[in-house]
Amino acid sequence: MFYFDEAKNVWVEIPGGKVNGDQITVDVDHFTKFAVFAVNQMSVVEEQTAKLSDIAGHWAELDIRAALKVDIVDGYEDGTFKPNQFVSRAEFVVMLMNGLHPKAGAEQLPNYSDAAAIGEWAKGAIALAAKDRLVQGYEDGSFRPGAELTRAQLAVVLANALGASSAGDGGSAVTFADAADIPAWASDAVGIVAKAGVMQGYAANRFAPMGTVSRAEAITVINRLLRMQPQK
């Protein structure tokens, strides 16, 4: 619902509208011209993106804005994005699958021992990622959706998404200064993603395999991965 501001000669959206079937109800405090308009969804997304209070000047600002526009990720209700906050395993899978398969259908969630701890908002994405063999659970049968995603785990998921098995011999030799700290199960994957340019090291040529992944880092690598995908 909008009202017409005759002084400024513009239509102004009335906040707090409620939709009930084919009726829209709003509270107003004055008489004027009112109208119902269909708002372009992209305009709404761009407006919300512009209002995020903590991404201006951030090193990942452009990647974050690009991801927000295509619904790979959302900001928070308080108007922040929290780019430096760690991303959980469940959150990253949702972001990744929003990018790779935005219109995917429902899949059966594997019988993880902690399946009850996986929120409804993440079940579909995790089920699809598991079906595509991008992710897997732990040896104890759990998925640990709320656990912080590590860079070693991220490398494995990205290598799988690139179509190369992290257990195969398709990766390049790992030349990071802390290569000895990279778990054996992630070594090939690190070589694959580093060679592809999807992930990079830190200062002093460190990979920091057990370091946690931030929301900004997650979005950045997803964008890099998507740019490498064949156009459909």
Secondary structure, 3 states (H helix, E strand, C coil): CEEEECCCCEEEECCCCEEECCEEECCCCCCCCEECCCCCHHHHHHHHHHHCCCCCCCCCHHHHHHHHHCCCCCCCCCCCCCCCCECEHHHHHHHHHHHHCCCCCCCCCCCCCCHHHCCHHHHHHHHHHHHCCCCCCCCCCCCCCCCECEHHHHHHHHHHHCCCCCCCCCCCCCCCCCHHHCCHHHHHHHHHHHHHCCCCCCHHHCCCCCCECEHHHHHHHHHHHHHHCCCC
